[in-house]
Amino acid sequence: MTTSVKTPSSSSRPFPTGGLVILAVAVFTSVTAEMIPTGLLPEMSTELGVTESQIGFLVTFFALAVVLTSVPLVSLTRRFSRHSLVVVVLLVVSAAALFSALAPDYGWLAVARILGGVAHGLFWAVVGAYSGHLVAKEQVGRAVAIITSGGTLAIVFGVPLATVVGQAFGWRAPFVVVAVLGLCSAVLILRFLPRVSVEAAPSRRAGRSPGAERAPRDATIGGVVLICITTATIMVGHYALYTYIAPFLTTQVGIPADRIGAVLFVYGAGGAVGLLLVGLLFSRRPMLGIVIGVAATVVAVAALAFLSGSVALSISALVVWGVAFGMLPSLLQSRLLHVASAQVRDTAVAFFSSSFNIGIATGAVIGGFLLSNYGLMALPVGDLVLLLASLVLLFGSVVASHRRRARARVGAAGAAGAAGVAGGERGVAADAASGAARTDDLHVEAMAGAELAGAQLFEGQVLEGRLLEGQVREGQSVEGQVRGCKPLEGHAPDGHAPDGHAFGSNDTETELVGPKRPVDGSL
């Protein structure tokens, strides 16, 4: 049975480590399902009777499905429960993996991969935002680091294990394993993770009259777009080089082909270290971590470009690259969740996922172009150019963020000042109205002559028509008693007090009777 909780607003709520680990397992399953064909190209092409390049297109179909469908699907499912949507989409991921395992030919397999890509894109968009709703804002970086560790572990361990299982038991076996893992993850999420209550963005058309003004655009959209552009730029450069890292290492660095797997495993282990650093050092300062990660990547890629003659230096650079790049995906998504408002968070994560997949597809194409026309050495150089461009975009993001905060502070100060001025004007108007009022209940006149000069009324004086204790407002008497009313040294106009009360007596306490209403402190 699941429970419904509101998005936490402070770090007092216990950090949901167990629930986030379950989400990380689900991410591991989804990413492994995406990358299985990369390690089983020969086996799949042989059994299905197609070329290896056609098997490679299965990854392309998957990525294109993510890019083309994630944002529209997030918009269509905006009003659905995030918890229920994560469960349903994960079940679709499992079904797509099972259909892949049972596909009789290449065409059916391509359809299953497209279905898997559609589910994967929506899953990534929803699971990132859902994890952000489970924790306080200052813990978003830590939460994102935990769930994205599933993706890193899928690349480091999931894909190699799927390759081993596929080579031992046939390429269909790892798809079955992924389907079972996805089903188990969905059940665990349904059983142990809470529902979250998130304020939905208001409809642009709902409740609008023909003459009503359009709702203002969400102020965080600009920051979201800039982060997505920065992410795409970083990913294009990365995958332009990483897609062809094997020939680069064998030809330029001189690493034997049978050692490439071990070297890439070391690179993946560096990525796991990078994720650990995110959780320990940069969970509350994602932008600082992003800048450090990109700068470290620049150093590592430059070493690969210009010091590739040394195997030791090249492997060291590869490890630094793995650590730095292992930090970036989770930090970029964490920064996105910090910037995006709750109303656009799901859509923002969908755009982020699309920008990531656009980077993967575009990077491979650009890398192939550079390799064919300019050789292997052009790959790290192209990556360096795009990394430097991303640093410029990051600087622009920081400047824009400072400007937004400055405008927010100025707006808050202006609103407070306007409220103060309005309050002052109401006070001045109240004083003027009070000074000029003649009440029916008390019949008190503020006289300018000497008749009331020095007369003490209500333990005070008649000052500008205001009684110091219990002001006369809008012709109504103050509910209660006015204490200390003293007669005017034997003077009793017409032998009686206003409103028929005995004014010639020596009473020290006179009750004023009149219309009673609560004093609300306003005029």
C-alpha positions, 0 to 999 in steps of 0.5 A: 500500500502506498502513501501520499506525501507532499514535497518536502520543504526542509531537510528535516525529513529523513533521506529516503536512501532505500527508495532511491536505491530502488529507483537506481536499480530501475535506471540500471535496468532501463539503460542496460536494455538500451545498450545490450545490442552494442555488445552483441552485434555479431551474434544478433546479426548472424541469427537474424541474417542482417548486417552488423550496421543494421543491428547498430541501427537498433540503437539509433531507433531507440535514441530517436524514439526517446528524442521524438516522444519524451517531451510530448508524452510528458505533456500528455501525462502531466496530470497523472500521478508521478508514482503510478507513471513510473511504475507503468512506464517501467512495466512497458520497458520490461514488456519491450525487452521481452518482445525483443527476446521473442522477436521472430525477425529484424522487423519485429525487433526494430518495433520492440526497440522503438517501443522500448525507446518511447518508454525509456524517454518517458521513464527518464523524464519522470524518474528524475523529477519524481526523485526531486519531489522525494527530498528537500531542495538542498538534497536534490543533488544527492538524490539525483547522484544515487539514481543516476548511478544506476546508469553508470553501473549499467555501462560499467557492469550491466553491458559487459554482463549482458554481453557475457550472458548473451555469448553464453546463452544466446543474445535473447537471454539478456533481454529476458533478464532485463524484463525480469529486473524491470518487473521486480523494480516496478513491484518494489516501487509500487510497494515501498515508494510513496506518492508525492503531491505536486502542484500542477501547472495551471492550464493556459486556457482554463478559466480565462475569459476572452478579455483576461490577460495571459498567464505570465511565462514561467521565469525558469524556462530560460535557465532550463533551455540554457542548461539543455543546450549546454548538456547537448554541447558537452555530449556531442563532443564526448560521444564524438570521441568516445564512440571511436575510443577503441580505434583511437587507443589502439592506433594513437596510444598503442594499447593492444586490442585485447586490452581495450576492454580492461582499459574501458573498465578502468574508465567506467570505474573512474565514472563511479568515483565521479558519482561518489564525489558528487554525493560527497562534495557537490550535492548542494553546489551542482554548478561548482561541480559542473565547472570543475568537471568540465575543466578536468575533462578539458585537461584530460582530453587535451592530454589524450590529444597531445600526449598520446605517445605515452601509454601511462599518461594516456591511461591516466588521462583516461581515468581523469576523463572517466572521473570528470565525466562521471560527475557531469550527467548527475550534476547537470540534471541536479542543476536542472532540478534546482533551476526549474520550478515545480510546475515545469520540472517534468517537462524540463527533465524530458527536454534534458533527456532529449538533449542528452540523446541528441548529443549521443546521436549527433556526436557519433555522426560528427565523430564519424565525419571527423574520422573520415575526413581528418583522421583520429587526431581530429576527434579529441580536438573537436571535443576540446572545441565543444568543451570550451564552448560549453564553458562559455555557456556555463558562464552565461548560465551563472550570469543569468542566474545572478541577474534573476536573483537580483531582479527577484530581490528588487521586486520583493523590495519594491513590493514591500515599499509599495505596501508601506506607502499604501499603509501610510496613505491609509493612515493619513486618510484615517487621521484626516477622517477621524479629525473631521468626524462628528459622531452620532453616538458620542456627539463629541466636537473638537473645538478650536476655542478655549472652551475645552482648552485644558479639559481632560477627557478619557485620561488624555486630551482632544488632539486633532479630533482624536481620543487617545484611548479608544479612537472614534472611527467611522462614527462608531463607538469603541466596544467596551468601556472608556475609563477615567471620564471626568466631568468638566469642573461642574459644567454639565451642558444642558444639565445632561451628558451626550446621549442622555448619560448623567454627566454631572455626577462624580462617576469615575467610570462611565459606559458608553453605549452605542452600536457595537462591532469588533474593532478590526484596526482598520478604517 
